[in-house]
Amino acid sequence: MDTRHLESWIWLPAEAYPRNQTTIYSGFLNHADGNFTVAEFKRTYVFDKKVVHAELRFSGDTLFRLWCNGDLIATGPACVGGDFWANEMVRSNYYAFETVMEPMANTLDFFADVRMMPVQICDYSRGHGGFMLSGILTFEDGTAETVATDGTWMVRRNGAYRGDTGYDGRIRPDAFIPAEVTENIWHTETAPIPLRTERELSTSESVITLAPCEKRETVIDLDMIWAGFVCVKAETRGEVAAEIYCRELTEGGSRETVTFDGDGTYRGFYMHSAGNLRVVAENRGDEPATLRVSFIETHYPIADTAETVTDDEDINLVLETCKHTLKICRQTHHLDSPRHCEPLACTGDYNIESLMTPFSFGDMRLAEFDVIRTAVLLEDHDGRMFHTTYSLIWVGMLWDTYMATGNKALLERCRKGLELLLNRFAAYVGDNGLIETPPDYMFVDWIFIDGITMHHPPKALGQSVLNLFCFGALEKAARIFDELGLYEAGKDCLARRVNLGEAINRQLFDSERGIYFEGLNTPTEEHLLGGWMPQNVEKRYYLNHSNILAACFGVCDDDTARELVRRIMADEIGGDYQPYFTHYLLEAVYRLGLRETYTRKIVERWISPTKECAKGLVEGFVAPEPGYGFDHSHAWGGTPLYSLPKALMGLEITKPGMREITLSPNHLGFGYVKTQLMTPYGKVTLEIKQGEEPVISHPDEVAVIIK
């Protein structure tokens, strides 16, 4: 379907609403400049024959919800992506969704409400309010007709929405008037992902009956931590109000306030992460009133699922918690957490989440879309992203996503961004052969060392990690260029990798101690200093982080790498690390043939925090600073869902799209395991019982080589 030629955007008429036209580009900017507005659109189409098939395309700035004949069709749009910086400029990409309906009706009654203004930091706007819908309708007699937003649609402002998390039903919506066609500044691309699914969650505590002048507090406990939106329905003849605190556990939570002075329904636009809702309700009238408070959970749709189960129930609980947390972090882009709702810049998170997907939900379109939107960021900013290490991790994410899907067009689409990124990092290399002049050394890990944050550390705590991520990225970049037939570019990457590896081993390895240290103590040039680049320190740091990556990426020989892993596991090097960085330790263990020795032991570190809270995955193992409260909806720590089944299978993807894989099954000490891998052609299933031959089934299209 291509109805872009019909694309026409409408909004509140400028003459009637001069102050409700423009807004800020990003949720990072001053909300006082955003002109928070909710506009509601409607249009009824009546035909003398039944519509049996409707192909629709639609979008809205900044967020929208679309109904047809009373049924919710979609929420959107697909996230632009975005970064933590350059938000004072409009993003170059904006997206529309497409869907198909089979209404079997003579009437199509459309209703949409659109919130203008970015609020959360993953929200982006083109700077103007707008809504667009176009469609091709097919009737029962086989004829077709097109529809599109235009001046025949009606619009009104609903002033009851008082900011991002407030609703005052005492304020009545304005009267409907004809919408105004506005300039198409969006020129939307079609999002290559399906619409999100949603489900209303309620319990016996959801219905709150209040006597006259009664104020009452209740907690609505949900079965798991979910991502979604607050919904409140009121039955009252007087004024009733409620404060709803969306909490994962017992923290203060994120707050919404609602007020009604008659029957009404409120559905919020703000995404929360909630394991329970603490509701403080008050009936201010002199007659009984009832509130029904629910939570509308939403996530990327799931068509099928893979599973990994063992005879260890504690490990199974870890895997289930990782899988659920991945589910709620899959929205219109991967989220770090629905509590934080960070933009697409958190590639370290999304890389791990994309690796978890073949062992859980199998649909890699969201990962592909994230890779493409990240390429847009790199293209728009000369190869730079806010997090320097994360921009390098993107290279591996691009390669791994390609190998999982076989979509070579993905490599072609991202080639320009890759070249810009590599050129940028080449310019950071100093006379000593190391990366010496980057804009920052972030991100290493969510942890503090000597009171110094490893989010954006000085050179002495971040240089080795950045250089090692670059060393790893150059190897994956060489593979990408070779796959594209750009063999000279591939050779150049490998030559750069050799030179960088030699510089790392020459200057960042302590031969007396036999381990790597975290960076040089040379001063950072004054012109590079800033909010994300502190001046260097004089202390030399020996931590696990650089040694984990050295073993992971193979900057040293394998015997040295195995000794590094042994010392890390024996806690001989020092410095703790979070679940995020444990992913790279598990990768090192697998690469070096140590999976039988260490995989299960490492994964068992997740057991204690999972038993403490199985409703969602905790953000870290150790608090990075006193008083810091971890969220429990953070999928970046979910690597057991990827690393354990990979190790059980002994999996290597040897041809793009998993057309050929090699397996080397190992029970890793479990008495029984069953694990599945979702390929583009169906599931590969492995069952192992100790003392028996592994049982493997797979689609005919997937060649399986057993080692």
C-alpha positions as CSV (number, residue, x, y, z in Angstrom):
1,M,0.0,0.0,0.0
2,D,1.3,3.5,-0.9
3,T,-1.0,6.3,-0.1
4,R,1.7,8.9,0.5
5,H,0.3,11.0,-2.4
6,L,-2.8,11.4,-0.3
7,E,-0.9,12.5,2.8
8,S,-2.5,15.7,4.1
9,W,-2.0,17.0,7.6
10,I,-4.6,18.8,9.6
11,W,-4.6,20.7,12.9
12,L,-6.4,23.3,15.0
13,P,-7.1,26.4,12.8
14,A,-4.4,29.0,13.4
15,E,-6.7,31.9,13.6
16,A,-8.8,30.4,16.4
17,Y,-5.8,28.8,18.2
18,P,-2.8,31.0,17.6
19,R,-1.0,29.8,20.7
20,N,-1.5,26.1,20.0
21,Q,0.4,25.7,16.8
22,T,4.1,25.1,17.5
23,T,6.0,23.2,20.0
24,I,9.5,22.1,21.1
25,Y,11.4,19.4,19.2
26,S,12.3,17.2,22.1
27,G,11.3,16.2,25.6
28,F,14.8,17.3,26.6
29,L,13.9,21.0,26.0
30,N,12.1,23.5,28.2
31,H,8.5,22.3,28.6
32,A,7.4,25.9,29.2
33,D,8.0,26.5,25.5
34,G,6.0,23.4,24.4
35,N,2.4,24.7,24.3
36,F,1.0,21.5,25.7
37,T,-2.1,20.8,23.7
38,V,-4.5,17.9,23.1
39,A,-6.6,18.1,19.9
40,E,-9.4,15.7,19.1
41,F,-10.4,14.9,15.5
42,K,-13.4,13.2,14.1
43,R,-14.9,12.3,10.7
44,T,-17.7,9.9,9.8
45,Y,-17.9,8.3,6.3
46,V,-21.2,6.8,5.3
47,F,-21.5,4.6,2.2
48,D,-24.4,2.8,0.5
49,K,-22.5,-0.4,0.5
50,K,-20.3,-2.3,3.0
51,V,-16.6,-1.6,3.4
52,V,-15.0,-5.0,3.6
53,H,-11.3,-4.1,3.5
54,A,-9.5,-0.9,4.6
55,E,-5.8,-0.1,4.2
56,L,-4.9,2.8,6.4
57,R,-1.8,5.0,6.9
58,F,-1.6,7.5,9.7
59,S,0.6,9.6,12.0
60,G,0.4,12.4,14.5
61,D,2.7,14.9,16.1
62,T,3.7,14.3,18.9
63,L,1.6,11.3,20.1
64,F,-1.7,10.1,18.9
65,R,-4.4,7.5,19.5
66,L,-6.8,6.4,16.7
67,W,-10.2,4.7,17.0
68,C,-12.6,3.5,14.3
69,N,-16.2,2.6,15.0
70,G,-15.3,2.7,18.7
71,D,-12.4,0.3,18.6
72,L,-8.9,1.4,19.2
73,I,-6.8,0.9,16.1
74,A,-3.4,2.2,17.1
75,T,-1.2,4.4,19.4
76,G,1.8,6.1,17.9
77,P,3.7,7.2,16.0
78,A,6.8,5.0,15.9
79,C,9.6,6.7,17.8
80,V,12.0,8.9,15.8
81,G,14.9,7.6,17.7
82,G,16.9,10.5,18.9
83,D,19.9,11.1,21.1
84,F,20.8,12.8,24.3
85,W,22.2,15.8,22.5
86,A,21.5,18.0,19.4
87,N,17.8,18.2,20.5
88,E,17.5,21.9,19.8
89,M,17.4,20.8,16.1
90,V,14.5,19.1,14.4
91,R,15.1,15.4,13.6
92,S,15.2,14.5,9.9
93,N,13.0,11.4,10.2
94,Y,9.3,11.0,11.1
95,Y,7.2,7.9,10.7
96,A,3.7,6.7,9.9
97,F,2.1,3.4,10.6
98,E,0.1,1.3,8.2
99,T,-2.5,-1.3,9.1
100,V,-5.3,-3.3,7.5
101,M,-8.9,-3.6,8.8
102,E,-11.9,-5.7,7.6
103,P,-14.7,-3.6,9.1
104,M,-17.8,-5.1,7.3
105,A,-19.7,-1.9,7.8
106,N,-21.4,0.8,5.8
107,T,-20.0,3.5,8.2
108,L,-16.5,4.3,9.2
109,D,-16.5,6.6,12.3
110,F,-13.0,7.8,12.9
111,F,-11.8,9.6,16.1
112,A,-8.3,10.5,17.1
113,D,-6.8,12.5,19.9
114,V,-3.4,14.0,19.4
115,R,-1.0,15.4,22.1
116,M,1.2,18.1,20.8
117,M,4.5,18.5,22.8
118,P,7.3,16.1,23.6
119,V,7.2,15.2,27.3
120,Q,9.3,12.1,27.9
121,I,12.8,12.0,26.5
122,C,12.0,9.5,23.8
123,D,9.3,11.9,22.4
124,Y,10.2,13.9,19.3
125,S,8.3,16.5,17.3
126,R,8.7,18.3,14.0
127,G,7.7,21.5,15.9
128,H,4.1,21.7,14.9
129,G,0.9,20.0,15.8
130,G,-0.7,17.7,13.2
131,F,-2.6,14.6,12.3
132,M,-2.7,12.6,9.1
133,L,-4.8,9.7,7.9
134,S,-5.1,8.3,4.4
135,G,-6.6,5.0,3.2
136,I,-7.9,2.8,0.4
137,L,-11.3,1.3,1.1
138,T,-12.6,-1.7,-0.8
139,F,-16.3,-2.4,-0.9
140,E,-18.2,-5.7,-1.1
141,D,-18.8,-5.2,-4.8
142,G,-15.0,-5.0,-5.4
143,T,-14.9,-1.2,-6.1
144,A,-12.5,1.0,-4.2
145,E,-12.4,4.6,-2.9
146,T,-9.8,6.7,-1.1
147,V,-10.1,8.7,2.0
148,A,-7.8,11.3,3.6
149,T,-7.7,13.9,6.3
150,D,-8.8,17.3,4.9
151,G,-11.0,20.3,5.8
152,T,-14.1,18.1,6.2
153,W,-12.7,16.6,9.3
154,M,-13.7,18.3,12.6
155,V,-11.4,19.3,15.4
156,R,-11.6,20.6,19.0
157,R,-9.1,21.4,21.8
158,N,-9.7,19.4,24.9
159,G,-8.4,21.6,27.7
160,A,-9.1,19.0,30.4
161,Y,-5.6,17.5,29.7
162,R,-3.6,19.7,32.0
163,G,0.0,18.9,31.2
164,D,1.6,15.5,30.8
165,T,0.1,13.7,33.8
166,G,-2.9,15.8,34.8
167,Y,-6.6,15.7,33.8
168,D,-9.4,18.1,35.0
169,G,-12.7,16.9,33.7
170,R,-14.4,20.0,35.1
171,I,-12.9,21.8,32.0
172,R,-15.2,21.0,29.1
173,P,-13.8,20.4,25.6
174,D,-14.2,23.2,23.1
175,A,-16.8,22.9,20.3
176,F,-15.9,21.0,17.2
177,I,-15.0,23.2,14.2
178,P,-13.6,22.4,10.8
179,A,-9.9,21.3,10.9
180,E,-7.3,23.4,9.0
181,V,-5.0,21.8,6.5
182,T,-1.4,22.6,7.4
183,E,1.8,22.4,5.6
184,N,3.2,18.9,5.3
185,I,6.6,19.3,7.1
186,W,6.7,15.6,8.2
187,H,7.1,13.7,4.9
188,T,6.7,10.5,6.8
189,E,8.5,7.2,6.1
190,T,6.5,4.1,6.8
191,A,7.6,2.4,10.0
192,P,8.6,-1.2,9.1
193,I,7.1,-2.6,12.3
194,P,3.6,-3.7,13.4
195,L,1.3,-1.8,15.7
196,R,1.7,-2.3,19.4
197,T,-0.8,-4.5,21.2
198,E,-2.4,-3.6,24.5
199,R,-4.6,-5.1,27.3
200,E,-6.4,-3.5,30.2
201,L,-5.3,-4.8,33.6
202,S,-7.5,-4.5,36.7
203,T,-8.1,-6.3,39.9
204,S,-10.7,-6.5,42.6
205,E,-9.2,-3.4,44.1
206,S,-9.7,-1.4,40.9
207,V,-13.3,-0.5,41.7
208,I,-13.2,2.2,44.4
209,T,-16.6,3.1,45.9
210,L,-16.6,6.3,47.9
211,A,-19.2,7.6,50.3
212,P,-19.9,11.3,50.4
213,C,-16.8,13.3,51.5
214,E,-14.8,10.1,51.9
215,K,-11.1,10.0,51.2
216,R,-9.4,6.6,50.8
217,E,-6.1,5.0,49.8
218,T,-5.8,1.7,48.1
219,V,-3.2,-0.3,46.2
220,I,-3.9,-2.2,43.0
221,D,-1.3,-4.9,42.8
222,L,-0.4,-6.1,39.3
223,D,0.9,-9.6,38.6
224,M,4.1,-8.3,37.0
225,I,5.7,-5.0,36.2
226,W,4.2,-3.6,33.0
227,A,4.7,-0.7,30.7
228,G,1.6,1.3,29.9
229,F,-0.9,4.0,30.6
230,V,-3.3,5.0,33.4
231,C,-7.0,4.7,32.8
232,V,-9.7,6.0,35.1
233,K,-13.5,5.8,34.7
234,A,-15.8,7.8,37.0
235,E,-19.4,7.4,37.9
236,T,-20.4,10.4,40.0
237,R,-22.8,13.3,40.3
238,G,-20.4,15.4,42.2
239,E,-16.7,16.2,42.2
240,V,-14.3,13.3,42.7
241,A,-10.5,13.3,42.4
242,A,-7.7,10.8,42.5
243,E,-3.9,10.8,42.7
244,I,-2.5,7.6,41.0
245,Y,1.1,6.7,41.8
246,C,2.6,4.1,39.3
247,R,5.1,2.2,41.3
248,E,7.3,-0.8,40.4
249,L,7.7,-1.8,44.0
250,T,7.3,0.6,47.0
251,E,9.1,3.7,45.7
252,G,7.3,7.0,45.3
253,G,6.5,6.3,41.7
254,S,5.3,8.5,38.8
255,R,2.2,10.5,39.6
256,E,-1.0,11.3,37.7
257,T,-3.9,13.4,38.9
258,V,-7.5,13.3,37.7
259,T,-10.6,15.2,38.6
260,F,-14.2,14.7,37.5
261,D,-17.5,16.4,38.3
262,G,-19.7,13.9,36.5
263,D,-19.3,10.6,34.6
264,G,-16.2,10.5,32.5
265,T,-13.2,8.5,31.3
266,Y,-9.6,9.4,31.2
267,R,-6.8,7.6,29.5
268,G,-3.3,9.0,29.9
269,F,-0.7,9.6,27.2
270,Y,2.3,9.2,29.6
271,M,4.1,5.8,29.6
272,H,4.7,4.4,33.1
273,S,6.4,1.3,34.5
274,A,4.1,-0.2,37.1
275,G,3.9,-3.3,39.3
276,N,1.2,-1.6,41.4
277,L,-0.9,1.5,41.5
278,R,-1.2,3.4,44.7
279,V,-4.5,5.4,44.5
280,V,-5.5,8.2,46.8
281,A,-9.2,8.9,46.0
282,E,-11.5,11.6,47.3
283,N,-15.2,12.1,46.9
284,R,-15.8,15.9,47.3
285,G,-19.5,15.6,46.7
286,D,-22.5,14.7,48.8
287,E,-23.5,11.6,46.9
288,P,-21.7,8.2,46.5
289,A,-19.2,8.0,43.7
290,T,-17.3,5.2,42.0
291,L,-13.9,5.2,40.3
292,R,-12.5,2.3,38.3
293,V,-8.7,2.6,38.0
294,S,-6.9,0.3,35.6
295,F,-3.6,0.0,33.8
296,I,-3.4,-0.4,30.0
297,E,-0.3,-2.5,29.4
298,T,1.3,-2.2,25.9
299,H,4.2,-3.8,24.1
300,Y,5.4,-4.9,20.6
301,P,3.1,-7.7,19.4
302,I,4.2,-11.3,19.9
303,A,3.3,-13.9,17.2
304,D,5.3,-16.8,18.6
305,T,7.7,-17.5,21.4
306,A,10.8,-19.6,22.1
307,E,11.6,-21.0,25.5
308,T,14.6,-22.3,27.5
309,V,13.8,-24.5,30.5
310,T,16.0,-26.5,32.8
311,D,15.7,-28.7,35.8
312,D,16.8,-25.8,38.0
313,E,13.7,-23.8,39.0
314,D,15.9,-20.9,40.2
315,I,17.5,-20.6,36.7
316,N,14.1,-20.9,35.1
317,L,12.8,-18.0,37.2
318,V,15.8,-15.9,36.0
319,L,15.0,-16.7,32.4
320,E,11.3,-15.9,32.8
321,T,12.1,-12.6,34.4
322,C,14.5,-11.7,31.7
323,K,12.0,-12.6,29.0
324,H,9.1,-10.6,30.6
325,T,11.3,-7.5,31.0
326,L,12.4,-7.8,27.4
327,K,8.7,-7.9,26.4
328,I,7.8,-4.6,28.2
329,C,11.0,-2.9,26.8
330,R,9.9,-3.7,23.2
331,Q,7.7,-0.7,22.2
332,T,8.1,1.3,19.0
333,H,11.8,1.2,19.8
334,H,13.7,-0.8,22.3
335,L,13.6,0.9,25.7
336,D,16.2,0.8,28.3
337,S,13.3,0.7,30.7
338,P,9.7,2.0,30.5
339,R,10.5,3.8,33.8
340,H,13.2,5.8,32.1
341,C,12.0,5.8,28.4
342,E,15.4,6.9,27.1
343,P,15.9,7.6,23.4
344,L,17.5,5.4,20.9
345,A,21.0,6.5,21.9
346,C,21.3,3.6,24.5
347,T,22.8,1.1,22.0
348,G,24.5,-0.9,24.7
349,D,21.0,-1.8,26.0
350,Y,19.4,-2.4,22.7
351,N,22.2,-4.5,21.4
352,I,21.8,-7.0,24.2
353,E,18.0,-6.9,23.8
354,S,18.3,-7.7,20.1
355,L,20.5,-10.7,20.9
356,M,17.9,-11.9,23.4
357,T,15.2,-11.8,20.8
358,P,15.9,-15.0,18.7
359,F,15.8,-17.0,22.0
360,S,12.4,-15.4,23.0
361,F,10.1,-13.7,20.5
362,G,12.0,-14.2,17.2
363,D,10.7,-11.1,15.4
364,M,13.8,-9.0,14.5
365,R,12.0,-6.2,12.7
366,L,12.3,-3.9,15.7
367,A,16.1,-4.6,16.0
368,E,16.4,-3.8,12.3
369,F,14.5,-0.6,12.7
370,D,16.6,0.5,15.6
371,V,19.8,-0.2,13.6
372,I,18.4,1.9,10.7
373,R,17.3,4.8,13.0
374,T,20.8,4.8,14.6
375,A,22.3,5.0,11.2
376,V,20.2,8.1,10.6
377,L,21.6,9.7,13.8
378,L,25.2,9.0,12.6
379,E,24.4,10.4,9.1
380,D,22.9,13.5,10.6
381,H,25.8,14.2,12.9
382,D,28.9,13.2,11.0
383,G,29.2,9.9,12.7
384,R,28.8,11.1,16.2
385,M,26.5,9.9,19.0
386,F,26.3,11.1,22.6
387,H,27.8,7.9,24.0
388,T,31.0,7.1,22.2
389,T,31.2,3.5,23.2
390,Y,27.6,2.9,22.3
391,S,28.2,4.2,18.8
392,L,30.9,1.5,18.4
393,I,28.6,-1.2,19.8
394,W,26.2,-0.3,17.0
395,V,28.6,-1.8,14.5
396,G,28.4,-5.2,16.2
397,M,24.6,-4.8,16.5
398,L,24.4,-4.1,12.8
399,W,26.4,-7.3,11.9
400,D,24.6,-9.6,14.4
401,T,21.2,-8.4,13.2
402,Y,22.2,-9.1,9.6
403,M,23.4,-12.6,10.5
404,A,20.1,-13.3,12.3
405,T,17.9,-12.0,9.5
406,G,19.9,-12.3,6.3
407,N,18.6,-8.8,5.3
408,K,21.5,-7.5,3.2
409,A,19.6,-4.3,2.4
410,L,20.2,-3.5,6.1
411,L,24.0,-3.3,5.5
412,E,23.5,-1.2,2.3
413,R,21.2,1.2,4.2
414,C,23.7,1.6,7.0
415,R,26.9,1.9,5.0
416,K,27.1,5.7,5.0
417,G,26.6,5.8,8.8
418,L,29.3,3.2,9.3
419,E,31.8,5.0,7.1
420,L,31.2,8.3,8.9
421,L,31.6,6.6,12.3
422,L,34.9,4.9,11.3
423,N,36.3,8.1,9.9
424,R,35.4,10.0,13.1
425,F,37.2,7.5,15.3
426,A,40.2,7.5,13.0
427,A,40.5,11.2,13.7
428,Y,40.7,10.5,17.5
429,V,43.8,8.4,17.2
430,G,46.9,10.1,18.6
431,D,50.6,9.7,17.8
432,N,50.8,6.8,20.3
433,G,48.3,4.8,18.2
434,L,45.6,4.9,20.8
435,I,42.3,6.8,20.7
436,E,43.4,10.0,22.6
437,T,41.1,12.8,21.7
438,P,37.5,11.6,21.8
439,P,34.8,14.0,23.1
440,D,34.3,11.7,26.1
441,Y,34.9,8.2,27.4
442,M,31.3,7.2,28.1
443,F,29.6,4.9,28.7
444,V,31.6,2.2,30.7
445,D,29.2,0.9,33.4
446,W,26.7,2.2,35.9
447,I,29.1,2.2,38.8
448,F,31.3,4.5,40.8
449,I,35.0,4.0,41.4
450,D,36.6,6.2,44.1
451,G,33.6,8.4,43.9
452,I,34.1,8.9,40.1
453,T,31.2,7.9,37.9
454,M,31.9,5.3,35.2
455,H,29.1,6.9,33.2
456,H,31.5,9.5,31.8
457,P,34.9,8.8,33.5
458,P,38.2,10.5,33.0
459,K,40.8,9.0,30.6
460,A,42.4,6.9,33.4
461,L,39.1,5.1,33.9
462,G,37.7,5.0,30.4
463,Q,40.4,5.0,27.7
464,S,41.0,1.3,27.6
465,V,37.4,0.4,27.4
466,L,36.8,2.8,24.5
467,N,39.9,1.5,22.6
468,L,38.8,-2.1,23.1
469,F,35.3,-1.4,21.9
470,C,36.8,0.2,18.8
471,F,39.1,-2.8,18.4
472,G,36.0,-5.0,18.4
473,A,34.0,-2.8,16.1
474,L,36.8,-2.8,13.4
475,E,36.6,-6.6,13.2
476,K,32.8,-6.4,12.6
477,A,33.1,-3.5,10.2
478,A,35.6,-5.6,8.1
479,R,33.0,-8.4,7.9
480,I,30.3,-5.9,6.8
481,F,32.4,-4.4,4.1
482,D,33.5,-7.8,2.8
483,E,29.8,-8.8,2.7
484,L,29.1,-5.7,0.6
485,G,32.0,-6.6,-1.7
486,L,34.0,-3.6,-0.5
487,Y,37.2,-5.7,0.1
488,E,39.6,-2.8,0.3
489,A,37.6,-1.1,3.0
490,G,37.5,-4.4,4.8
491,K,41.3,-4.7,4.6
492,D,41.7,-1.2,5.9
493,C,39.6,-2.0,8.9
494,L,41.6,-5.1,9.7
495,A,44.9,-3.1,9.3
496,R,43.6,-0.4,11.6
497,R,42.5,-3.2,14.1
498,V,46.1,-4.7,14.1
499,N,47.6,-1.2,14.7
500,L,45.2,-0.4,17.5
501,G,45.7,-3.8,19.1
502,E,49.4,-3.4,19.1
503,A,49.0,0.1,20.7
504,I,46.7,-1.3,23.4
505,N,49.0,-4.1,24.3
506,R,52.1,-1.8,24.2
507,Q,50.6,0.9,26.4
508,L,47.6,-0.3,28.3
509,F,48.9,-3.8,29.5
510,D,51.0,-4.1,32.7
511,S,53.3,-7.0,31.9
512,E,54.4,-7.3,35.6
513,R,50.9,-7.8,36.8
514,G,49.8,-9.6,33.7
515,I,46.6,-7.5,33.3
516,Y,45.3,-4.4,31.5
517,F,44.7,-1.1,33.3
518,E,41.9,1.3,32.5
519,G,43.7,4.2,30.8
520,L,46.7,6.4,30.7
521,N,47.3,9.2,33.2
522,T,48.4,11.8,30.7
523,P,46.4,15.1,31.0
524,T,43.4,15.7,28.9
525,E,43.7,18.7,26.6
526,E,41.9,21.7,27.9
527,H,39.8,22.2,24.8
528,L,38.3,18.7,25.2
529,L,37.2,19.3,28.8
530,G,33.5,19.8,29.5
531,G,30.5,18.4,31.2
532,W,31.0,14.9,29.9
533,M,34.8,15.0,29.8
534,P,36.5,15.5,33.2
535,Q,40.2,16.3,33.6
536,N,42.3,13.2,34.0
537,V,43.5,11.8,37.4
538,E,46.9,10.6,38.4
539,K,46.0,7.2,39.8
540,R,46.3,4.1,37.7
541,Y,43.3,1.8,37.9
542,Y,43.3,-1.9,37.5
543,L,39.7,-3.1,37.1
544,N,37.7,-6.0,35.6
545,H,36.2,-3.9,32.8
546,S,39.2,-3.6,30.5
547,N,40.3,-7.1,31.2
548,I,36.8,-8.5,30.4
549,L,36.8,-6.7,27.0
550,A,40.4,-7.7,26.3
551,A,39.3,-11.4,26.7
552,C,36.0,-10.8,24.9
553,F,37.5,-9.2,21.7
554,G,40.7,-11.1,21.6
555,V,43.2,-8.3,21.7
556,C,45.6,-10.7,23.4
557,D,46.4,-14.3,22.7
558,D,43.8,-16.9,23.9
559,D,46.0,-18.3,26.6
560,T,46.4,-14.8,28.1
561,A,42.7,-14.2,27.7
562,R,41.8,-17.4,29.5
563,E,44.1,-16.4,32.4
564,L,42.3,-13.0,32.5
565,V,39.0,-14.8,32.8
566,R,40.3,-17.1,35.5
567,R,41.5,-14.1,37.5
568,I,38.3,-12.2,37.0
569,M,36.3,-15.2,38.2
570,A,38.6,-15.6,41.2
571,D,38.1,-11.9,42.0
572,E,41.8,-11.2,41.8
573,I,41.7,-8.0,39.7
574,G,39.2,-5.8,41.5
575,G,36.2,-3.6,40.9
576,D,32.7,-4.8,40.7
577,Y,30.6,-4.7,37.5
578,Q,26.9,-4.6,36.7
579,P,24.7,-7.1,34.7
580,Y,25.3,-5.0,31.6
581,F,29.1,-5.6,31.6
582,T,28.6,-9.3,32.7
583,H,27.3,-9.7,29.2
584,Y,30.8,-9.2,27.8
585,L,32.2,-11.6,30.4
586,L,29.8,-14.3,29.2
587,E,30.8,-13.5,25.6
588,A,34.5,-13.9,26.6
589,V,33.8,-17.2,28.3
590,Y,32.0,-18.5,25.3
591,R,34.6,-17.4,22.8
592,L,37.4,-19.0,24.8
593,G,35.8,-22.4,25.1
594,L,35.2,-21.9,28.9
595,R,31.4,-22.2,28.8
596,E,31.2,-25.5,30.7
597,T,33.4,-24.1,33.4
598,Y,31.9,-20.7,34.0
599,T,28.6,-20.0,32.3
600,R,26.2,-21.5,34.9
601,K,28.2,-19.9,37.7
602,I,28.0,-16.5,36.2
603,V,24.3,-16.8,35.4
604,E,23.6,-17.9,39.0
605,R,24.5,-14.3,40.1
606,W,21.0,-13.3,38.8
607,I,19.2,-15.8,41.2
608,S,19.3,-13.7,44.3
609,P,18.0,-10.4,42.8
610,T,15.4,-12.3,40.8
611,K,14.1,-14.1,44.0
612,E,13.9,-10.7,45.7
613,C,11.7,-9.4,42.8
614,A,10.5,-11.7,40.0
615,K,8.1,-9.1,38.6
616,G,10.8,-7.4,36.6
617,L,14.5,-7.4,36.1
618,V,16.6,-5.2,38.4
619,E,18.8,-2.6,36.8
620,G,22.0,-3.6,38.6
621,F,23.7,-5.9,41.1
622,V,25.2,-3.2,43.3
623,A,24.0,0.3,44.0
624,P,26.3,2.7,42.1
625,E,26.0,5.3,44.9
626,P,24.4,5.6,48.3
627,G,20.6,6.0,48.1
628,Y,20.3,5.2,44.4
629,G,17.1,3.3,43.6
630,F,17.3,0.8,40.8
631,D,14.4,0.2,38.6
632,H,13.1,-3.3,38.0
633,S,12.2,-3.0,34.3
634,H,15.7,-2.9,32.8
635,A,16.3,-5.4,30.0
636,W,20.0,-4.5,29.5
637,G,20.7,-7.0,32.3
638,G,18.8,-9.8,30.6
639,T,21.8,-11.5,28.9
640,P,21.1,-14.9,30.6
641,L,18.2,-15.2,28.1
642,Y,20.8,-15.0,25.3
643,S,24.0,-16.3,26.8
644,L,22.7,-19.4,28.5
645,P,20.8,-20.9,25.6
646,K,23.7,-20.0,23.3
647,A,26.1,-21.8,25.5
648,L,23.8,-24.8,25.9
649,M,23.5,-25.1,22.1
650,G,27.1,-24.2,21.3
651,L,25.6,-22.0,18.7
652,E,27.5,-20.3,15.8
653,I,25.6,-18.7,12.9
654,T,27.7,-19.5,9.9
655,K,25.5,-18.1,7.1
656,P,23.3,-15.0,7.1
657,G,19.7,-15.4,8.0
658,M,20.6,-18.6,10.0
659,R,20.5,-20.6,6.7
660,E,23.4,-22.5,8.3
661,I,24.3,-22.9,12.0
662,T,26.7,-25.1,13.9
663,L,25.8,-26.6,17.2
664,S,28.0,-28.1,19.9
665,P,25.5,-29.1,22.6
666,N,26.5,-29.1,26.3
667,H,24.2,-29.6,29.3
668,L,26.4,-27.3,31.4
669,G,25.7,-29.5,34.5
670,F,21.9,-29.5,34.2
671,G,20.2,-32.8,34.4
672,Y,17.7,-31.7,31.7
673,V,17.4,-28.7,29.4
674,K,15.2,-27.7,26.5
675,T,16.1,-24.6,24.5
676,Q,14.8,-23.1,21.3
677,L,16.1,-20.7,18.7
678,M,13.8,-18.7,16.5
679,T,15.1,-18.5,12.9
680,P,13.4,-16.8,9.9
681,Y,12.2,-20.3,8.9
682,G,11.0,-21.7,12.2
683,K,12.3,-23.0,15.5
684,V,15.5,-25.0,16.2
685,T,14.9,-27.1,19.3
686,L,17.5,-28.8,21.4
687,E,16.7,-31.2,24.3
688,I,19.5,-32.7,26.5
689,K,19.2,-35.2,29.2
690,Q,22.4,-36.1,31.0
691,G,23.6,-39.5,29.9
692,E,21.6,-39.4,26.6
693,E,22.3,-38.1,23.1
694,P,21.0,-34.6,22.4
695,V,17.8,-34.5,20.4
696,I,17.7,-31.7,17.8
697,S,14.9,-30.7,15.5
698,H,15.1,-27.9,12.9
699,P,13.4,-26.5,9.8
700,D,14.5,-28.0,6.5
701,E,15.7,-24.6,5.3
702,V,18.2,-24.4,8.2
703,A,21.4,-26.5,7.7
704,V,22.6,-27.7,11.1
705,I,26.2,-28.9,11.5
706,I,26.9,-30.8,14.7
707,K,30.4,-30.5,16.2
